[in-house]
Amino acid sequence: IHVSVSSGEIGLRAKALIHQKLLNDKLRDTVRDGLHAAVTDPLTGLFNRRYVEPHLARIATQALAAQREFAVMILDIDHFKQFNDTYGHLFGDTVIKGLSKRLQSACRDGINAYRFGGEEFALIVPNKSIRIARQYAETLRRAIEKLSIKDRRSGKQVGNITASFGVAELEHGQSPESIIEQADKLLYEAKQLGRNRVMPL
């Protein structure tokens, strides 16, 4: 059976198909953007805890299977509440953004920084022993110590920004969750010992 289709009808069908494709593309982009927003911290642009936990589990499993060294560090801005109380929450946000930029600029050799929540950050350190990871944390600690943020209200540069670090190494048979707990415990010890330090010593 021969069915003739006019050029006008072909044009209409083509327009409908193009329109449907554009709608599908837009929907796909919306879903992708939504997924990215769900795992990204809006203030710093760093991946958040929702992303880092499964990501850490995946990397840790690969490291154990390949018998590679693997470390995690967690750091927390010291006396952060005082910055908020003294200069306001907008200044606190500026401190977090400034520190995250400092972390990002210092990341190399496959090391990545994440915002773990509030004033707490995590760094995954693949293929490095705890000794190297601790040295790296000490370098970051000194860099943060030099950080100076401008208070928009007064126009003054505010220094004395410090951070405490807990560094843990993945050992055979250890779960990714337990390495986070270990690093967090060491961070707490750093706070108890006076802050602005890396643990273990």
MARLOTI-174106 format. One line per 10 residues: number of its first residue (from 1); for each residue x, y, z of C-alpha. Coordinates in nm, 3 decimals. Layout:
MARLOTI-174106
NUM) X Y Z  ...
***
This chain:
MARLOTI-174106
1) 0.000 0.000 0.000  0.149 0.331 -0.099  0.079 0.617 0.139  0.182 0.962 0.025  0.295 1.210 0.287  0.310 1.576 0.206  0.621 1.780 0.270  0.418 1.992 0.512  0.328 1.686 0.721  0.692 1.572 0.720
11) 0.790 1.915 0.843  0.535 1.901 1.125  0.651 1.554 1.233  1.013 1.667 1.227  0.927 1.968 1.444  0.740 1.744 1.689  1.036 1.505 1.710  1.281 1.793 1.762  1.053 1.942 2.028  1.031 1.605 2.208
21) 1.409 1.565 2.195  1.459 1.911 2.342  1.216 1.827 2.624  1.399 1.498 2.691  1.736 1.676 2.693  1.603 1.936 2.934  1.461 1.666 3.163  1.792 1.477 3.158  1.983 1.797 3.241  1.740 1.875 3.526
31) 1.787 1.526 3.673  2.166 1.550 3.636  2.173 1.896 3.796  1.951 1.773 4.079  2.177 1.475 4.146  2.484 1.699 4.141  2.319 1.946 4.379  2.231 1.663 4.618  2.598 1.566 4.661  2.756 1.912 4.639
41) 2.794 2.167 4.915  2.642 2.493 4.778  2.871 2.720 4.983  3.208 2.576 4.881  3.136 2.372 4.568  3.302 2.072 4.732  3.136 1.733 4.736  2.949 1.674 5.062  2.920 1.390 5.310  2.642 1.224 5.110
51) 2.893 1.183 4.827  3.210 1.112 5.023  3.088 0.815 5.229  3.006 0.580 4.936  3.303 0.721 4.743  3.533 0.647 5.037  3.394 0.293 5.065  3.463 0.230 4.697  3.822 0.364 4.709  3.896 0.185 5.035
61) 3.775 -0.148 4.894  3.996 -0.102 4.586  4.296 -0.009 4.804  4.254 -0.318 5.022  4.216 -0.547 4.720  4.532 -0.403 4.560  4.717 -0.393 4.895  4.778 -0.021 4.853  4.821 0.229 5.135  4.531 0.460 5.204
71) 4.471 0.734 5.460  4.195 0.973 5.557  4.220 1.303 5.740  3.943 1.500 5.903  3.995 1.861 6.000  3.782 2.105 6.193  3.811 2.484 6.216  3.907 2.579 6.573  3.677 2.808 6.774  3.446 2.850 6.475
81) 3.151 2.949 6.693  3.351 3.246 6.822  3.397 3.374 6.466  3.021 3.353 6.412  2.941 3.517 6.747  3.198 3.796 6.703  3.170 3.876 6.332  2.840 3.722 6.225  2.737 3.416 6.025  2.822 3.574 5.690
91) 3.180 3.610 5.807  3.172 3.247 5.921  3.063 3.149 5.571  3.353 3.353 5.431  3.596 3.167 5.657  3.461 2.831 5.536  3.488 2.940 5.171  3.840 3.075 5.224  3.954 2.756 5.392  3.796 2.536 5.125
101) 3.982 2.730 4.854  4.305 2.684 5.046  4.238 2.309 5.063  4.151 2.285 4.694  4.463 2.473 4.587  4.679 2.242 4.801  4.525 1.916 4.675  4.750 1.713 4.445  4.858 1.354 4.374  4.498 1.229 4.374
111) 4.415 1.386 4.711  4.066 1.536 4.724  3.890 1.759 4.978  3.525 1.735 5.085  3.303 1.935 5.316  3.196 1.687 5.579  2.950 1.921 5.746  2.951 2.251 5.935  3.312 2.357 5.985  3.445 2.005 5.929
121) 3.626 1.883 5.618  3.760 1.547 5.505  4.047 1.461 5.274  4.098 1.123 5.109  4.467 1.045 5.067  4.514 0.744 4.834  4.841 0.557 4.789  5.001 0.730 5.087  5.113 0.598 5.424  4.993 0.760 5.743
131) 5.340 0.914 5.782  5.310 1.094 5.446  4.945 1.183 5.512  5.040 1.329 5.849  5.316 1.540 5.689  5.064 1.661 5.434  4.819 1.749 5.714  5.092 1.945 5.890  5.159 2.142 5.571  4.786 2.220 5.545
141) 4.770 2.317 5.912  5.048 2.574 5.862  4.883 2.707 5.546  4.553 2.756 5.729  4.736 2.931 6.011  4.843 3.197 5.759  4.489 3.243 5.631  4.351 3.594 5.674  3.988 3.679 5.594  3.847 4.029 5.548
151) 3.552 4.127 5.767  3.320 4.322 5.536  3.162 4.517 5.822  3.483 4.658 5.964  3.704 4.620 5.659  3.972 4.459 5.878  4.166 4.145 5.801  4.093 3.876 6.058  4.362 3.617 6.121  4.419 3.355 6.390
161) 4.226 3.097 6.189  4.347 2.751 6.282  4.236 2.393 6.237  4.281 2.061 6.414  4.345 1.738 6.226  4.290 1.368 6.281  4.470 1.132 6.041  4.394 0.760 6.015  4.528 0.479 5.799  4.322 0.199 5.650
171) 4.437 -0.138 5.776  4.352 -0.484 5.648  4.010 -0.595 5.764  3.906 -0.244 5.862  3.582 -0.100 5.729  3.565 0.243 5.561  3.327 0.355 5.837  3.579 0.265 6.107  3.858 0.468 5.945  3.632 0.776 5.959
181) 3.557 0.701 6.325  3.929 0.663 6.396  4.018 0.992 6.223  3.731 1.164 6.407  3.856 1.030 6.741  4.206 1.160 6.670  4.059 1.497 6.573  3.884 1.507 6.911  4.216 1.431 7.081  4.378 1.719 6.891
191) 4.105 1.948 7.022  4.151 1.822 7.377  4.527 1.880 7.361  4.486 2.247 7.273  4.378 2.259 6.907  4.580 2.372 6.602  4.762 2.040 6.578  4.772 1.711 6.389  4.705 1.379 6.557  4.861 1.131 6.588
201) 5.176 1.317 6.684
***
